Amino acid sequence: MEINPLIVVAVLLLVAYTFFYTPGGQIRNLLILFVLFIIGFTLVVAVSEMPLFGSIDAPAYNHVARRYITGTVPETGSINAVAAIIMDFRAFDTLGEATVLFTAIASVLASLGAQRRKQ
């Protein structure tokens, strides 16, 4: 079951209207109850559409893993399959992760340096 993005936008607009523009009282409580019902129904539908745990039809068991396993050595020429996957197939993800780690380390060192200067 696909959810139309227009429905999502309509629900978000209804939520925004409910919480920001309706006066307090009975109508606001009914709108909040209606929005909570829609959110709960959407969650129930989403969970019921999920594949069973360990099912072979699950998206986790798709063609990408098979391609990684069978095509790593011929496509990259690397002997180490893990390094080839990280550096060739997933290079942009690895660069992003390294950037996040570098930024976190730099911010911790900067805050420790600022704290040391105050003392």
SULDAMO-V456497 format. One record per residue. N is the residue number from 0. PHI is phi in radians with two decimals (999 if undefined). OMEGA is omega in radians with two decimals (NA if undefined). Layout:
# SULDAMO-V456497
N;PHI;OMEGA, N;PHI;OMEGA
This chain:
# SULDAMO-V456497
0;999;3.12, 1;-1.68;3.10, 2;-1.78;-3.13, 3;-1.20;3.13, 4;-1.06;3.10, 5;-1.14;3.10, 6;-1.17;3.12, 7;-1.09;3.12, 8;-1.11;3.13, 9;-1.11;3.12, 10;-1.15;3.11, 11;-1.13;3.07, 12;-1.15;3.09, 13;-1.13;3.09, 14;-1.12;3.13, 15;-1.08;3.12, 16;-1.11;-3.10, 17;-1.09;-3.02, 18;-1.50;-3.04, 19;-1.95;-2.98, 20;-2.08;3.11, 21;-1.64;3.08, 22;-1.26;3.14, 23;-1.17;3.09, 24;2.22;-3.04, 25;-1.12;-3.10, 26;-1.16;3.12, 27;-1.09;3.12, 28;-1.11;3.10, 29;-1.17;3.10, 30;-1.14;3.11, 31;-1.12;3.10, 32;-1.09;3.12, 33;-1.13;3.12, 34;-1.12;3.10, 35;-1.10;3.08, 36;-1.12;3.12, 37;-1.12;3.12, 38;-1.11;3.11, 39;-1.10;3.11, 40;-1.11;3.12, 41;-1.09;3.11, 42;-1.13;3.12, 43;-1.13;3.12, 44;-1.13;-3.13, 45;-1.11;3.14, 46;-1.21;3.14, 47;-1.22;3.12, 48;-1.50;-3.13, 49;-1.23;3.09, 50;-1.24;3.11, 51;-1.14;-3.14, 52;-1.13;-3.14, 53;1.47;-3.13, 54;-1.22;-3.13, 55;-1.25;3.12, 56;-1.50;-3.12, 57;-1.17;-3.14, 58;-1.08;3.12, 59;-1.17;3.14, 60;-1.76;-3.09, 61;-1.80;-3.04, 62;-1.29;-3.08, 63;-1.16;3.14, 64;-1.11;3.11, 65;-1.09;3.13, 66;-1.16;3.09, 67;-1.04;-3.07, 68;-1.22;-3.05, 69;-1.51;-3.01, 70;-1.87;-3.07, 71;-1.14;-3.08, 72;-1.19;-3.14, 73;-1.16;-3.07, 74;-1.41;-3.07, 75;-1.87;-3.10, 76;1.34;-3.13, 77;-1.60;3.09, 78;-1.47;-3.13, 79;-1.50;-3.07, 80;-1.19;-3.12, 81;-1.13;3.12, 82;-1.12;3.12, 83;-1.14;3.13, 84;-1.15;-3.10, 85;-1.20;-3.01, 86;-1.59;-3.13, 87;-1.82;-3.06, 88;-1.37;-3.03, 89;-2.04;-3.02, 90;-1.14;-3.12, 91;-1.19;3.07, 92;-1.10;3.14, 93;-1.11;3.10, 94;-1.11;3.10, 95;-1.11;3.12, 96;-1.13;3.11, 97;-1.13;3.11, 98;-1.13;3.12, 99;-1.12;3.12, 100;-1.12;3.12, 101;-1.10;3.13, 102;-1.11;3.12, 103;-1.12;3.14, 104;-1.13;3.13, 105;-1.11;3.14, 106;-1.22;3.09, 107;-1.14;3.13, 108;-1.13;3.12, 109;-1.16;3.14, 110;-1.24;3.06, 111;-1.17;3.10, 112;-1.15;3.12, 113;-1.18;3.12, 114;-1.20;3.14, 115;-1.19;3.12, 116;-1.19;3.14, 117;-1.21;-3.11, 118;-1.36;NA
